[in-house]
Amino acid sequence: MDEPRVRGIAEKQQIAYYHLDVTKEPELASYFEVLTVPAVMVYHRGQEALRQARFIGHKQIKELLEKLPQDNEPADYDQLFN
């Protein structure tokens, strides 16, 4: 499972991170159109910046996160997903 590795990348960059188990939350999986697992989606300022599924390119994710401008306020789950 790639989840700990992806979480580590997000924590190192001090970026909000949410893990979703699609078997327990099928409605959210449908909402985000997750058709295969594992899947990683990166959102920045409310827009999808990256989506990878099955074969996760950790280097690409890390490089993208390093390039994204930092916001002063932490992300809020309700802002991201509502």
C-alpha positions in Angstrom: 0.0 0.0 0.0 1.3 3.4 -1.0 -0.7 5.4 1.6 2.1 5.8 4.2 4.5 6.9 1.6 2.2 9.5 0.1 1.2 10.7 3.6 4.9 11.1 4.4 5.4 13.3 1.3 2.4 15.5 2.2 3.4 15.8 5.9 7.0 16.8 4.9 5.5 19.6 2.7 3.1 20.6 5.5 0.1 19.9 3.2 -3.3 18.7 4.4 -3.7 15.1 3.6 -6.9 12.9 3.6 -7.1 9.2 3.1 -10.3 7.7 1.8 -11.1 4.0 1.9 -13.4 3.6 -1.2 -14.8 0.3 0.1 -16.1 2.2 3.2 -17.1 5.4 1.3 -18.4 4.4 -2.1 -20.4 7.6 -2.5 -17.2 9.7 -2.2 -15.4 7.4 -4.6 -18.2 8.0 -7.1 -18.2 11.7 -6.5 -14.5 12.0 -7.3 -14.8 9.4 -10.1 -12.3 7.0 -8.6 -12.5 4.0 -10.8 -9.4 2.1 -9.8 -7.2 2.0 -6.7 -4.8 3.1 -5.4 -5.5 6.6 -6.6 -3.9 9.9 -5.6 -5.5 13.2 -6.2 -3.9 16.5 -5.4 -6.1 19.6 -5.1 -4.8 23.1 -4.9 -7.0 26.1 -4.2 -10.1 24.0 -5.0 -8.9 22.7 -8.3 -7.5 19.2 -9.2 -3.8 19.6 -9.9 -2.9 16.0 -10.3 -4.5 12.6 -10.5 -2.7 9.3 -10.6 -4.0 5.8 -10.3 -2.7 2.2 -10.0 1.0 3.1 -10.5 1.8 6.1 -8.3 4.7 8.2 -9.3 6.0 9.4 -5.9 8.7 11.5 -7.4 6.2 13.4 -9.6 3.9 14.0 -6.7 6.7 15.3 -4.5 7.9 17.6 -7.3 4.4 19.0 -7.9 3.9 19.6 -4.2 7.2 21.4 -3.9 6.2 23.7 -6.8 2.7 24.6 -5.6 2.5 28.0 -3.9 2.1 27.8 -0.1 -1.1 29.3 1.4 -0.8 30.9 4.8 -4.0 29.2 6.1 -4.3 25.4 6.5 -6.8 23.6 4.3 -10.1 22.8 5.7 -11.9 19.5 4.8 -15.2 21.3 4.3 -13.6 23.8 1.9 -12.0 21.1 -0.1 -15.0 18.7 -0.4 -18.2 20.7 0.0 
